[in-house]
Amino acid sequence: MHPRFSNLLRAAAPTSPRWVRTVPAEPMGHHAGKGRGMPARLVMAMALLLALTWQPVVAADQSARMILALGNTGFLDSEGIHAATGAVVKTEMGRFQLQDFSVLVLADVAFLALPAPIQQGLAQYVSHGGAVLITGGPHSFGSGGYQAVAPIIPFQIRSADDWRATPFREPVPLQPGHPILAGVEFITVGNLNDMNPRPDAKEILRGPGGDRTYPSPLIAELEVGDGRVVGVAFDPNELSGMRDRDLFVRNTIEYLLSVSRIGPPS
C-alpha cells in the first residue's frame, strides 16, 4: 500500500475501543447477540481513500478524436495510428454523426456506396473544417462517381473510367518538404486514376508518364472552406512491398488530424 494511504489509515485507527453502535445480526452460534461494529474514524478514512483513488470511467469515443475509414482500408494500421496519434479508427458511423469525425478516409469506395449522410453532407463537412483522404482504385474518383462532388476533389476528373495501367516509372515529388512525404521514398506506381491537375490545388507527387502518356498527378491537396482534402490517385494497398508505405500513410493521417478543425465528439 502507498505510504500516504497507510498513514491515513493509521491516523484513523482508534486509541480506545469506541465502537459505532450497530444493530445486532441474526443470532449465529456462540457469537450470537454480541454485535460487531467498525470504528467511526476508520469508516471515514476508508470513504476518503475511495474518494482519492476513484477515477471516472470515460469511454474512448468521448475523449479521443475519431477517424472514419470506409472502403478498402487494408493499408490502414489502426493500432499504429492510435499509438502515434491517440485517435480512434472506426469503420462504420454507428451512433455518431459525420461531424463527430476529425478525419474521413474514403479508400477505393464508390460514391453511391457511401452511407447517405456522407453522400449528402460531404461537401459541407469539408467546408466546415473536416479533413478527408480519398485514395484511388477502380471504384474511386471518376470510376467511382465522384463527379458528384467535383468541387472538393483535388484533381480534375475527365473520365468516368479513369482507372488504368501506367508505365512503371518512379514518381516525382513536387513538394518534397510537405509533411506527408517526410522520410518517404516511393517505388514505381503501376495503376492510377488518370486525371488532370487542378489549378487551385497543390500538387505534391506526380507520375512522370511515358512515351504515349502525359504526366499525371498522383497526390494533391485542396483547401475547401475551412477544411482540407488530400487525394491519392493510386491504391496504397498495391504498394505493400514499399518499405515506406506505412510511414506515408501515417504521415498523411497525422497531417490531416493536424489541419482538421473537428475535435473529439462532445
ABEGO torsion letter per residue (X at the ends): XBAAAAAAAAAABBABBBBBBBBBBBBBEAABGAEBBBBAAAAAAAAAAAAAABBBBBBAAAABBBBBBBEBAAABBAAAAAAAAGBBBBABAEABBAAABABBBBBGBBAAABBAAAAAAAAAAAAAGBBBBBBBEAABEAAAGAAAAAAABABBBABABABBBBBBBBBBBABAABAAABGBBBBBBABBBBBBBBAABBBABBBAEBAABBBBBABBBBBBEABBBBBBABBAAAAAABAAAAAAAAAAAAAAAAABABBBBX
